[in-house]
Amino acid sequence: MTGRGWILGLGAILQLIILAVLFSALGRLHVPDRRPSTLLLPPVSPPKEPARSTPQREGVGPQGQFIWWVTGQLAAHGALIVHVETDRLDAASAIARQLIEPVQSSYVEALVYFYPPGKTREPAVTRVQWTLQAGYVELRLVE
C-alpha cells in the first residue's frame, strides 16, 4: 500500500469507528415520554341521574336538577378550553365565571363553549371568552 492509500484506509477506518461511537451513544439517550399534559379537570361523562353534585364539574339547581355540566376540556399553551352542556344557555356568562375564576391565574385566555344537553356534536350555541385585557366576552354563535 502506498503512503497515500494507507492514509485513505486509515481515514475510512476512523470514520467507521466514529459512526459506531455515535450510534452507540444515540442508543443510550433517554427520550422522555410524550404524554398530554394534565388537564384542569378529569374527564367525565354527563350524569344519567341528578343524584349528586360536584361543584367543579356541574351546577345543580334548587330542586337538585342539573343546570350544567362539563363534558370536555383542554389546556395548552396558556389557554383553557371547556365544553359545557346546559339547559340554561341564558346563564352562560355566570356559568363561565364559576368555571374560570378559580383557575384564571393559570391561564392567559379561557374559552367556554356552551351546548344544549346531548348536542355536543353540533356547533356550540354560545361562547364565553375570558382574557385579562378584555375580561368576559359572551358571543352568540348560533341564532
Buried (B, 14 or more C-beta within 10 A) or exposed (E): EEEEEEEEEEEEEEEEEEEEEEEEEEEEEEEEEEEEEEBBBEEBEEBEEBEEBEEEBBBBEEEEEBBBBBBBBBBEEEEBBBBBBBEBBEBBBBBBBBBBEEBBEEBEBBBBBBBBEEEBEEEBBBBBBBBEEEEBEEEEEEE
